[in-house]
Amino acid sequence: MRNNYNLEDYFIQTGYYDLLPMAVQLSQDFGFNRHEMIEAICKVADKAATFPPQKNRQAWFATVFKEKLAEARAEILAFRKANHL
């Protein structure tokens, strides 16, 4: 079953809606797609639960989001390869 959530919904649910424009720009700059962005924002929210930003939320988000985009791409590619998609 597929969900009907869009990218904005994920950013709203994780509390980073205000940083969506930055996330879109970072994703475009580095060639990531919507699916990778969704996976990355979920990973950012998980990290924030354990290691929340202490001083500069925007800088923290940019650093962590770029890191999580790369992780998301790797996981998606590994999943596709394992499932021959």
N, C-alpha and C positions, 0 to 999 in steps of 0.2 A: 504494500500500500504506500503510495506516495503522499507526502504532505503538500499542502498548498501554500506554504509559507514563502514569502519573497525575502529578498535580502534585507529590506528595511525591517521586517518583522524580527529577524534574528538580532539586528542591532538594537532594536527597541527592547526586546526581552533581556538582553545582556547588559543594558544600561549604557551603551556606547553610541546611541543614535546621533548624538552631537558630533561624533567623530567619523560618521559615515562618509562625508565628502573626502576627508583625508584618506580613509581606507580605500575608497574607489580610486583616488589618484595614485596611491602607492601600488595598488594592484595593476593599474594600467601601466605605470612606469616600469614595473618588473615583469609584465606579461602573464599575470595570473587571471584565472577566470572566476566566474560567479560561484561555482561549486567549491573551489579552493578558498574563496573568501568566506563562505558560510562555515566551512570546517575550521578555518583560522579564527573566526570571531568566537566560535564555541571554545576553542582552545585558549584564547585570550581570557575569556570569562572564567575558565577553570583556573588559569594561573592567577588571576586577580583575586580569586577566593583564598588562595594560599599566600600569595606575595603581592598584595595590593600596592599601587603606586603611592609613594610617600611624599613626593614634592611636585614634580611636573607631570601631571596626568597625560598630557598630549605627547610629550617626549617618550614617556614610558610606553604609551600605546603604540606609537610609531615603531619603536624598537621591538617590542614583543610581537606586534602584528606581522612585521616583516619576517621575523623568526618563525612564527606559526604558519605563515603562508607557505614557506619552504617545507615545513613538516607536513602540512596538508597535502601538498603536491606529491610528496614521497609516499604518503599513506594511500592516496587515491591511485597512484600508479601501481603500487604493490598489490592493492586490492584487485585492480583490473587484471593484472598479470596472473594472480592466483586464481581468478575466476574466469580467465580467458575471455575477457570482455573487450 
